[in-house]
Amino acid sequence: MNEEPIAQLRRLLIEEHGIPAADVTNDARIVHDLGVDGDDAAELLQRLHVDFGTDFEALDKQWKLFFNSEGPGWRSILLDIPLLLVCGGAAGIIVGRYGWPKIIAYGSAVTVFFAASWLFSRWLVPSCGRSPCQG
């Protein structure tokens, strides 16, 4: 392909990933500004590798430092299941014991579930920051 790498990247982002042309600037960050992450980023870089023969081996080793995975991780799933049971049980206790309307009990349980999930994701799942994650 005779296209310059920057022009090819710009074209791929606009045409294949549906990013508005005005957003694709030279200083735009792929993940933070353009929202290309996970499998979409992998496909984009694979396409650049095929077109230009670029070696992304070093990036592959540090992928998790720069890009997120698709979907929840196993830690999130294992923490959310017991949390969901606890919140559902709390809703049942509120309805049964205190006679609150079901909508208030369920709303409270859902609120507690999402708040606790958010806290667990911040406290229990390690953040890599700019240094490599271990393990």
Buried (B, 14 or more C-beta within 10 A) or exposed (E): EEEEEEEBBBEBBBEEBEBEEEEBEEEBEBBEEBBBBBEBBBBBBEBBEEBBEEEEEEBEEEBEEBBEEEEEEEEBEEBBEEBBEBBBEBBBEBBEEEEBEEEEBBEBBBEBBEEBBEEBBEEEEEEEEEEEEEE
